[in-house]
Amino acid sequence: MKVFAEYAHYYDLLYQDKAYKREVVYIDALIKRYAGYSKKDLLDVGCGTGNHALWLVKKGYRVVGIDRSFEMIDIAKSRIGGGDNIKFYKADSTRFNLKHKFDIAISLFHVMSYQITNESLYHSFKNVYTHLRKNGLFIFDFWYGPAVLSQKPTTRLKKIKYRDTIIERIATPTMQVDKNRVDIQYTIDIKDEKRKVIKRVKEIHSMRYFFLPELHFMLADVGFKIVANLRWLSFKKELNTRNWSGVLIARK
């Protein structure tokens, strides 16, 4: 089953409350802290509908975004003008070749956690490494295993009203503990004002949670040097079992 196919058409509505601007301010600060510069060429791996990329351009970066979902890239392309500072391409993180080197690569909103096999994770890391200039930074967030196992995922309901319709999304998780994975069944119901379902979309998203030793080992095998592991949106605090989302910074 494809992910972010029909789901893509409701993605921005469902995440309209996500703090993209704040997250980009944080990423920009990490880049300045660990690279000593900003406003350079940046690769956004798994860019989705382009929300992070658009804010990064406003901060002066030149951005190329890739995503394996045609539907997501189509939406991203529809939101930009004809400038040279931002481009979007349909491409898979495990096998892309842009024939260009970047100063920074990012991969946000747990894109790396979608790499549920060692092979796909390794090839994603390798491709990012190949596309970075010497001393280039790779910044990505991920599901932190100790927190996932401690807190455990639960069924969640999200409901929004848009024009004359109601959009309800139920996320039902199934733990695959022997595979370090959570399979999430997303069911999105689009209802009229009388709450009658007029359309239903279903997708299963398999998400891998990680432990720092395995990430460090694989990144080092590719050639990266680990710079920092942090809680998401923190500059100093280390991860613990209360922090589901971590961020890792590595240097080529």
BAMITI-412137 format. One line per 4 residues: for each residue x, y, z of N, C-alpha, C. Coordinates in nm, 2 decimals. Each point is the difference from the previous one (the first is absolute). Layout:
BEGIN
X/Y/Z/X/Y/Z/X/Y/Z; ...
! end
This chain:
BEGIN
0.08/-0.12/0.00/-0.08/0.12/0.00/0.09/0.13/0.00; -0.03/0.09/-0.09/0.07/0.12/0.00/-0.03/0.09/0.12; 0.10/0.07/0.05/-0.03/0.10/0.11/0.00/0.14/-0.06; -0.08/0.09/0.06/-0.02/0.13/-0.05/-0.04/0.01/-0.14
-0.10/-0.08/-0.04/-0.06/0.00/-0.13/-0.12/0.09/0.01; -0.12/-0.06/0.02/-0.12/0.08/0.03/0.01/0.08/0.13; 0.08/-0.05/0.09/0.02/0.07/0.13/0.06/0.13/-0.02; 0.08/0.02/-0.11/0.07/0.12/-0.03/-0.09/0.12/-0.01
-0.12/-0.03/-0.05/-0.10/0.11/-0.03/-0.06/0.06/0.13; 0.02/-0.07/0.11/-0.05/0.05/0.13/0.11/0.03/0.10; 0.12/-0.02/-0.05/0.12/0.01/0.09/0.01/0.14/0.06; 0.00/0.10/-0.08/0.02/0.14/0.05/-0.11/0.04/0.09
-0.12/-0.04/-0.02/-0.11/0.03/0.08/0.01/-0.07/0.14; 0.05/-0.12/0.00/0.01/-0.08/0.12/0.12/0.05/0.09; 0.10/0.06/-0.07/0.12/0.06/0.07/0.01/0.15/0.00; -0.12/0.06/-0.02/0.00/0.15/0.00/0.05/0.06/0.13
-0.01/-0.07/0.11/0.05/0.05/0.13/0.15/-0.04/0.03; 0.06/-0.06/-0.10/0.14/-0.03/0.02/0.09/0.12/0.00; 0.10/0.02/0.09/0.08/0.12/0.01/0.11/0.00/-0.10; -0.02/0.00/-0.13/0.10/0.00/-0.10/0.10/0.11/0.02
-0.05/0.12/0.02/0.09/0.12/0.01/0.09/-0.02/0.12; -0.05/-0.04/0.11/0.08/-0.02/0.12/0.11/-0.11/-0.02; -0.04/-0.10/-0.07/0.09/-0.11/-0.03/0.12/0.04/-0.09; -0.04/0.09/-0.10/0.11/0.05/-0.09/0.09/0.10/0.07
-0.05/0.08/0.10/0.08/0.08/0.08/0.10/-0.09/0.08; -0.05/-0.11/0.05/0.09/-0.09/0.07/0.11/-0.06/-0.09; -0.04/-0.05/-0.12/0.09/-0.06/-0.09/0.11/0.10/-0.04; -0.05/0.12/-0.03/0.10/0.11/-0.04/0.10/0.03/0.12
-0.05/-0.01/0.12/0.09/0.03/0.11/0.10/-0.12/0.02; -0.04/-0.12/-0.02/0.09/-0.12/0.00/0.10/0.01/-0.11; -0.03/0.04/-0.12/0.09/0.02/-0.10/0.11/0.11/0.03; -0.05/0.11/0.05/0.10/0.10/0.04/0.09/-0.05/0.11
-0.06/-0.07/0.10/0.08/-0.05/0.11/0.11/-0.10/-0.04; -0.04/-0.10/-0.09/0.09/-0.11/-0.03/0.07/0.02/-0.13; -0.05/0.08/-0.09/0.07/0.02/-0.13/0.07/0.14/0.00; -0.05/0.09/0.08/0.06/0.14/0.00/-0.05/0.08/-0.12
-0.10/-0.04/-0.07/-0.05/0.08/-0.11/-0.15/-0.03/-0.02; -0.06/0.08/-0.07/-0.14/-0.03/-0.05/-0.02/0.05/-0.14; -0.12/-0.01/-0.05/-0.03/0.06/-0.13/0.08/-0.06/-0.11; 0.01/-0.13/0.00/0.08/-0.08/-0.10/-0.10/-0.09/-0.07
0.07/-0.09/-0.09/-0.08/-0.10/-0.07/-0.05/-0.11/0.10; -0.13/-0.03/-0.01/-0.05/-0.09/0.10/-0.09/-0.11/-0.07; 0.02/-0.12/0.03/-0.08/-0.11/-0.05/-0.10/-0.05/0.11; -0.13/0.00/-0.04/-0.11/-0.04/0.09/-0.05/-0.14/-0.05
0.04/-0.10/0.08/-0.03/-0.14/-0.04/-0.13/-0.04/0.07; -0.10/-0.03/-0.09/-0.14/-0.03/0.05/-0.07/0.13/0.03; 0.00/0.09/-0.09/-0.05/0.14/0.02/-0.15/0.01/0.01; -0.07/-0.11/-0.03/-0.15/0.01/0.01/-0.05/0.11/-0.09
-0.10/0.08/0.05/-0.06/0.10/-0.08/0.08/0.13/0.01; 0.12/0.00/0.05/0.09/0.11/-0.01/0.00/0.10/0.11; -0.07/-0.02/0.11/-0.02/0.10/0.10/0.13/0.04/0.07; 0.09/-0.09/0.03/0.13/0.04/0.06/0.08/0.07/-0.11
0.00/-0.05/-0.12/0.08/0.06/-0.11/-0.04/0.15/-0.02; -0.13/0.02/0.00/-0.04/0.14/-0.03/0.04/0.10/0.11; 0.00/-0.05/0.12/0.05/0.09/0.11/0.15/0.02/0.00; 0.07/-0.11/-0.05/0.15/0.01/-0.01/0.04/0.10/-0.11
-0.07/0.00/-0.11/0.02/0.10/-0.10/-0.02/0.14/0.05; -0.10/0.02/0.08/-0.02/0.13/0.06/0.12/0.05/0.09; 0.07/-0.10/0.05/0.11/0.03/0.08/0.13/0.01/-0.08; -0.01/-0.01/-0.13/0.12/0.02/-0.09/0.06/-0.12/-0.05
-0.05/-0.12/0.03/0.07/-0.12/-0.06/-0.05/-0.03/-0.14; 0.09/-0.07/-0.08/-0.04/-0.05/-0.13/-0.03/-0.15/0.03; -0.12/-0.04/-0.03/-0.05/-0.13/0.04/-0.04/-0.09/-0.12; 0.04/-0.12/0.00/-0.05/-0.10/-0.09/-0.07/-0.11/0.09
-0.13/-0.02/-0.02/-0.07/-0.10/0.07/-0.04/-0.12/-0.08; 0.01/-0.12/0.06/-0.03/-0.12/-0.07/-0.10/-0.08/0.09; -0.09/-0.07/-0.07/-0.09/-0.09/0.07/-0.05/-0.11/-0.09; -0.02/-0.12/0.05/-0.04/-0.11/-0.08/-0.15/0.00/-0.04
-0.08/0.09/0.07/-0.14/0.00/-0.03/-0.02/0.11/-0.11; -0.05/-0.05/-0.12/-0.03/0.09/-0.10/-0.11/0.10/0.04; -0.09/-0.04/0.08/-0.11/0.08/0.04/0.05/0.12/0.09; 0.09/-0.03/0.09/0.06/0.10/0.09/0.08/0.10/-0.08
0.08/-0.05/-0.10/0.09/0.09/-0.08/-0.09/0.09/-0.09; -0.11/-0.06/-0.05/-0.09/0.08/-0.08/-0.06/0.12/0.08; -0.03/-0.03/0.12/-0.05/0.11/0.08/0.11/0.10/0.03; 0.12/-0.05/0.03/0.11/0.09/0.03/0.03/0.09/-0.12
0.00/-0.05/-0.11/0.03/0.07/-0.13/-0.10/0.11/-0.02; -0.13/-0.03/0.04/-0.11/0.10/-0.03/0.01/0.12/0.09; 0.09/0.00/0.10/0.00/0.10/0.10/0.12/0.10/-0.02; 0.08/-0.03/-0.10/0.12/0.09/-0.03/-0.01/0.07/-0.13
0.08/0.11/-0.01/0.00/0.08/-0.12/0.11/-0.06/-0.09; 0.06/0.09/-0.08/0.10/-0.05/-0.10/0.14/0.03/0.04; 0.02/0.03/0.13/0.14/0.04/0.05/0.09/-0.11/0.00; 0.13/0.03/0.00/0.11/-0.10/0.00/0.03/-0.05/0.14
-0.06/0.05/0.11/0.05/-0.03/0.13/-0.07/-0.12/0.06; -0.10/-0.06/-0.08/-0.07/-0.12/0.05/-0.05/-0.08/-0.11; 0.03/-0.13/0.01/-0.04/-0.10/-0.10/-0.04/-0.13/0.07; -0.10/-0.06/-0.06/-0.05/-0.13/0.05/0.00/-0.11/-0.10
0.05/-0.12/0.04/0.00/-0.11/-0.09/-0.05/-0.13/0.06; -0.07/-0.08/-0.08/-0.04/-0.13/0.05/0.12/-0.09/0.00; 0.04/-0.05/0.12/0.11/-0.09/0.00/0.00/-0.08/0.14; 0.05/-0.12/-0.01/0.00/-0.08/0.12/0.14/0.02/0.07
-0.01/0.01/0.13/0.12/0.03/0.08/0.11/-0.11/-0.01; -0.04/-0.12/-0.04/0.09/-0.11/-0.01/0.07/-0.01/-0.13; -0.04/0.08/-0.10/0.06/-0.01/-0.14/-0.01/0.12/-0.08; 0.03/0.12/0.06/-0.01/0.12/-0.08/0.14/0.04/-0.04
0.01/0.08/-0.11/0.12/0.05/-0.05/-0.03/0.14/-0.07; 0.03/0.10/0.08/-0.03/0.14/-0.05/0.12/0.06/-0.07; 0.12/-0.06/0.00/0.12/0.05/-0.06/0.03/0.14/0.05; -0.01/0.02/0.13/0.03/0.12/0.06/0.04/-0.02/0.15
0.09/0.08/0.05/0.05/-0.01/0.14/-0.07/0.11/0.08; -0.03/-0.03/0.12/-0.06/0.09/0.09/0.08/0.03/0.13; -0.02/0.11/0.06/0.07/0.03/0.13/-0.07/-0.06/0.12; -0.13/-0.02/-0.01/-0.09/-0.05/0.10/-0.10/-0.10/-0.06
-0.03/-0.10/0.08/-0.11/-0.09/-0.04/-0.09/-0.01/0.13; -0.13/0.01/-0.02/-0.09/-0.03/0.12/-0.10/-0.10/-0.04; -0.06/-0.07/0.10/-0.11/-0.09/-0.03/-0.08/0.00/0.13; -0.12/0.07/-0.02/-0.08/0.03/0.12/-0.14/-0.07/0.00
-0.06/0.01/0.11/-0.13/-0.07/0.03/0.01/-0.15/-0.01; 0.11/-0.05/0.05/0.03/-0.15/0.01/0.00/-0.07/-0.13; 0.05/0.06/-0.10/0.02/-0.07/-0.13/0.09/-0.12/0.01; 0.10/0.02/0.08/0.10/-0.12/0.01/-0.07/-0.12/0.08
-0.10/0.03/0.08/-0.07/-0.11/0.06/-0.09/-0.08/-0.09; -0.02/0.06/-0.12/-0.07/-0.08/-0.11/0.09/-0.10/-0.06; 0.13/0.01/0.03/0.10/-0.10/-0.06/0.00/-0.12/0.09; -0.09/-0.09/-0.02/-0.02/-0.11/0.09/0.09/-0.12/-0.01
0.08/0.00/-0.11/0.10/-0.10/-0.02/0.14/0.06/0.01; 0.10/-0.08/0.04/0.14/0.04/0.01/0.05/0.05/-0.14; -0.05/-0.07/-0.10/0.05/0.03/-0.14/-0.05/0.14/-0.04; -0.13/0.03/0.03/-0.05/0.13/-0.04/0.06/0.11/0.08
0.02/-0.02/0.13/0.06/0.10/0.08/0.15/0.02/-0.04; 0.07/-0.10/-0.03/0.14/0.01/-0.04/0.01/0.08/-0.13; -0.08/-0.04/-0.10/0.00/0.07/-0.13/-0.04/0.14/0.01; -0.09/0.03/0.09/-0.05/0.14/0.02/0.12/0.08/0.06
0.07/-0.05/0.10/0.11/0.07/0.06/0.11/0.01/-0.10; 0.03/-0.10/-0.08/0.11/0.00/-0.10/-0.03/0.11/-0.11; -0.13/0.01/-0.04/-0.03/0.10/-0.11/0.01/0.14/0.06; -0.04/0.02/0.12/0.02/0.13/0.06/0.15/0.03/0.01
0.08/-0.09/0.05/0.14/0.02/0.01/0.07/0.04/-0.14; -0.04/-0.08/-0.10/0.05/0.03/-0.14/-0.04/0.14/-0.05; -0.11/0.05/0.05/-0.05/0.13/-0.05/0.05/0.12/0.08; 0.08/-0.03/0.11/0.05/0.11/0.08/0.14/0.04/-0.04
0.03/0.12/0.01/0.14/0.05/-0.01/0.08/-0.04/0.12; 0.13/0.00/0.00/0.09/-0.03/0.11/-0.04/0.09/0.12; -0.01/-0.06/0.12/-0.05/0.07/0.12/-0.14/0.04/0.00; -0.08/-0.05/-0.10/-0.14/0.03/0.00/-0.07/-0.07/0.11
-0.11/0.06/0.05/-0.08/-0.05/0.11/-0.13/-0.07/-0.05; -0.03/-0.11/0.08/-0.12/-0.07/-0.02/-0.08/0.00/0.13; -0.12/0.06/-0.01/-0.08/0.01/0.12/-0.14/-0.07/-0.02; -0.03/-0.10/0.09/-0.13/-0.07/-0.02/-0.06/-0.03/0.13
-0.13/-0.01/0.01/-0.07/-0.04/0.12/-0.05/-0.14/-0.02; -0.03/-0.06/0.11/-0.04/-0.15/0.00/-0.07/-0.03/0.13; -0.07/-0.11/-0.01/-0.07/-0.06/0.12/0.11/-0.07/0.09; 0.00/0.04/0.13/0.11/-0.05/0.09/-0.06/-0.12/0.07
0.07/-0.12/-0.02/-0.05/-0.13/0.04/-0.03/0.00/0.15; 0.09/0.04/0.09/-0.04/-0.02/0.14/-0.12/0.08/0.05; -0.03/0.11/-0.07/-0.12/0.07/0.03/-0.13/-0.07/-0.05; 0.02/-0.05/-0.13/-0.12/-0.07/-0.06/-0.03/-0.12/0.09
0.10/-0.08/0.04/-0.03/-0.12/0.08/-0.05/0.04/0.14; 0.04/0.11/0.05/-0.04/0.04/0.14/-0.15/0.06/-0.01; -0.02/0.08/-0.10/-0.14/0.07/0.00/-0.10/-0.08/-0.07; 0.04/-0.07/-0.11/-0.08/-0.08/-0.09/-0.10/0.08/-0.07
-0.02/-0.02/-0.13/-0.09/0.08/-0.08/-0.15/-0.04/0.03; -0.09/0.10/-0.01/-0.14/-0.03/0.03/-0.08/0.05/-0.12; -0.12/-0.05/-0.01/-0.10/0.05/-0.10/-0.03/0.14/0.02; 0.01/0.08/-0.11/-0.03/0.14/0.01/-0.10/0.05/-0.11
-0.08/0.09/0.04/-0.10/0.06/-0.09/0.03/0.15/-0.02; -0.01/0.04/-0.12/0.02/0.14/-0.03/-0.12/0.04/-0.09; -0.06/0.11/0.03/-0.12/0.05/-0.07/0.01/0.15/-0.03; -0.02/0.03/-0.13/0.00/0.14/-0.04/-0.12/0.03/-0.09
-0.04/0.12/0.00/-0.11/0.05/-0.09/0.06/0.08/-0.11; -0.04/-0.03/-0.12/0.05/0.08/-0.11/-0.12/0.02/-0.10; -0.03/0.13/-0.01/-0.11/0.04/-0.08/-0.13/-0.07/0.05; -0.06/-0.08/-0.09/-0.12/-0.07/0.03/0.02/-0.14/0.04
0.12/-0.04/0.02/0.03/-0.14/0.03/0.08/-0.01/0.14; -0.01/-0.12/0.05/0.07/-0.04/0.12/0.10/-0.11/-0.03; 0.12/0.02/0.04/0.11/-0.10/-0.03/0.04/-0.07/0.13; -0.02/-0.13/0.01/0.04/-0.07/0.12/0.10/-0.10/-0.04
0.11/0.00/0.08/0.11/-0.10/-0.03/0.02/-0.08/0.13; -0.01/-0.13/-0.01/0.03/-0.09/0.11/0.13/-0.07/-0.04; 0.10/0.01/0.10/0.13/-0.07/-0.02/0.00/-0.12/0.10; 0.00/-0.12/-0.05/0.00/-0.12/0.08/0.13/-0.07/-0.01
0.08/0.00/0.11/0.14/-0.06/-0.01/0.00/-0.15/0.04; 0.09/-0.07/-0.07/0.02/-0.14/0.04/0.16/-0.02/0.02; 0.04/-0.03/0.12/0.14/-0.02/0.03/0.05/-0.13/-0.07; 0.12/0.01/-0.06/0.07/-0.11/-0.05/0.14/0.00/0.07
0.00/-0.04/0.13/0.11/0.02/0.08/0.12/-0.08/-0.05; -0.02/-0.11/-0.06/0.12/-0.08/-0.05/0.06/0.06/-0.12; -0.06/0.11/-0.06/0.05/0.06/-0.12/0.03/0.15/0.03; -0.01/0.04/0.13/0.02/0.15/0.03/-0.09/0.09/-0.09
-0.12/-0.04/-0.01/-0.09/0.07/-0.09/-0.14/0.01/0.06; -0.07/0.11/-0.05/-0.14/0.02/0.03/-0.08/0.01/-0.13; -0.10/-0.08/-0.02/-0.08/0.01/-0.12/-0.12/0.08/0.04; -0.02/0.12/-0.07/-0.11/0.09/0.04/-0.10/-0.01/-0.12
-0.12/-0.04/0.04/-0.12/0.01/-0.09/-0.06/0.13/0.00; 0.01/0.08/-0.10/-0.07/0.13/-0.01/-0.13/-0.02/-0.07; -0.11/0.04/0.06/-0.13/0.00/-0.06/-0.05/0.15/0.00; -0.02/0.05/-0.12/-0.05/0.14/-0.01/-0.14/0.00/-0.06
-0.09/0.05/0.08/-0.14/0.01/-0.04/-0.03/0.15/-0.04; -0.05/0.02/-0.11/-0.05/0.13/-0.04/-0.15/0.00/0.01; -0.05/0.09/0.08/-0.15/-0.01/0.03/-0.06/0.14/-0.04; -0.13/-0.01/-0.03/-0.08/0.12/-0.02/-0.04/0.06/0.13
-0.08/0.11/0.00/-0.04/0.06/0.13/-0.09/-0.08/0.08; -0.07/-0.10/-0.07/-0.08/-0.09/0.08/0.07/-0.12/0.05; 0.14/0.00/-0.02/0.09/-0.10/0.05/-0.01/-0.13/-0.08; -0.05/0.01/-0.12/-0.01/-0.12/-0.09/0.14/-0.01/-0.07
0.05/-0.12/0.00/0.13/-0.02/-0.06/-0.02/0.00/-0.16; 0.07/0.10/-0.06/-0.01/0.01/-0.15/0.13/-0.06/-0.07; 0.11/-0.02/0.09/0.12/-0.06/-0.06/0.08/-0.05/0.11; 0.07/-0.12/-0.02/0.09/-0.06/0.10/0.13/-0.03/-0.07
0.11/0.04/0.07/0.13/-0.03/-0.05/0.07/-0.08/0.11; 0.07/-0.11/-0.05/0.08/-0.08/0.10/0.14/-0.02/-0.05; 0.09/0.01/0.09/0.14/-0.02/-0.03/0.07/-0.06/0.12; 0.09/-0.09/-0.02/0.09/-0.05/0.11/0.14/0.05/-0.01
0.04/0.07/0.11/0.13/0.06/0.00/0.09/-0.08/0.10; 0.10/-0.06/-0.04/0.09/-0.08/0.08/0.12/0.09/0.05; 0.01/0.02/0.13/0.10/0.09/0.05/0.10/-0.07/0.09; 0.13/0.02/-0.03/0.10/-0.07/0.08/0.05/0.09/0.11
0.02/-0.05/0.12/0.07/0.07/0.11/0.14/-0.04/0.01; 0.09/0.09/0.04/0.14/-0.02/0.00/0.06/0.01/0.14; 0.12/-0.06/0.01/0.08/0.01/0.12/0.13/0.06/-0.05; 0.06/0.09/0.08/0.12/0.07/-0.04/0.12/-0.08/-0.05
0.03/-0.12/0.07/0.11/-0.08/-0.05/-0.01/-0.04/-0.15; -0.13/-0.04/-0.04/-0.01/-0.05/-0.13/0.01/0.12/-0.10; -0.05/0.11/0.03/0.01/0.12/-0.09/0.15/0.04/-0.01; 0.07/0.01/0.11/0.14/0.03/0.00/0.08/-0.09/-0.08
-0.03/-0.13/0.01/0.08/-0.10/-0.07/-0.02/0.01/-0.15; -0.13/0.02/-0.04/-0.03/0.00/-0.14/0.06/0.13/-0.07; -0.02/0.11/0.08/0.05/0.13/-0.05/0.15/0.00/-0.02; 0.07/-0.06/0.10/0.14/-0.01/0.00/0.05/-0.09/-0.12
-0.08/-0.11/-0.02/0.04/-0.09/-0.11/-0.01/0.07/-0.14; -0.10/0.09/-0.01/-0.01/0.08/-0.12/0.12/0.10/-0.01; 0.05/0.05/0.11/0.10/0.10/0.00/-0.02/0.13/0.08; -0.12/0.01/0.06/-0.03/0.11/0.08/0.07/0.00/0.13
0.01/0.12/0.06/0.05/0.02/0.14/-0.12/0.05/0.08; -0.03/-0.05/0.11/-0.11/0.04/0.08/0.04/0.13/0.07; -0.09/0.10/-0.01/0.03/0.13/0.06/-0.08/0.02/0.13; -0.13/-0.04/0.00/-0.09/0.01/0.12/-0.12/-0.08/-0.02
-0.06/-0.05/0.12/-0.13/-0.06/0.01/-0.07/0.09/0.10; -0.12/0.04/-0.04/-0.08/0.09/0.09/-0.14/-0.03/0.00; -0.07/0.05/0.10/-0.15/0.00/0.00/-0.04/0.10/-0.11; -0.11/-0.04/-0.07/-0.05/0.09/-0.10/-0.04/0.14/0.06
0.05/0.10/-0.07/-0.02/0.14/0.04/0.08/0.04/0.12; 0.10/-0.07/0.03/0.09/0.03/0.11/0.14/0.02/-0.05; 0.08/0.08/0.06/0.14/0.03/-0.04/0.10/-0.07/0.09; -0.04/-0.05/0.12/0.09/-0.06/0.10/-0.05/-0.13/0.06
-0.12/-0.02/0.01/-0.05/-0.11/0.07/0.01/-0.13/-0.07; 0.04/-0.10/0.08/0.02/-0.14/-0.06/-0.14/-0.07/0.00; 0.00/-0.10/-0.08/-0.13/-0.08/-0.01/-0.02/-0.09/0.12; -0.13/-0.02/0.04/-0.03/-0.09/0.10/-0.13/-0.06/-0.03
-0.06/-0.08/0.09/-0.12/-0.08/-0.03/-0.13/0.08/-0.01; 0.02/0.13/0.02/-0.12/0.09/-0.01/0.00/0.07/-0.14; 0.11/-0.02/-0.08/0.01/0.08/-0.12/-0.01/-0.10/-0.12; -0.12/0.00/-0.05/-0.04/-0.08/-0.12/0.08/0.04/-0.12
0.03/0.12/-0.02/0.06/0.06/-0.12/0.14/0.05/0.03; 0.10/-0.06/-0.07/0.14/0.05/0.02/0.05/0.06/-0.13; 0.11/0.07/0.01/0.06/0.05/-0.12/0.15/-0.03/0.00; 0.06/-0.04/-0.11/0.14/-0.04/-0.01/0.06/0.09/-0.10
0.12/0.05/0.03/0.08/0.08/-0.09/0.13/-0.07/-0.03; 0.03/-0.02/-0.13/0.12/-0.07/-0.04/0.07/0.08/-0.11; 0.13/-0.02/0.00/0.09/0.08/-0.10/0.07/-0.09/-0.09; 0.01/0.04/-0.13/0.07/-0.08/-0.10/0.15/0.02/0.02
! end
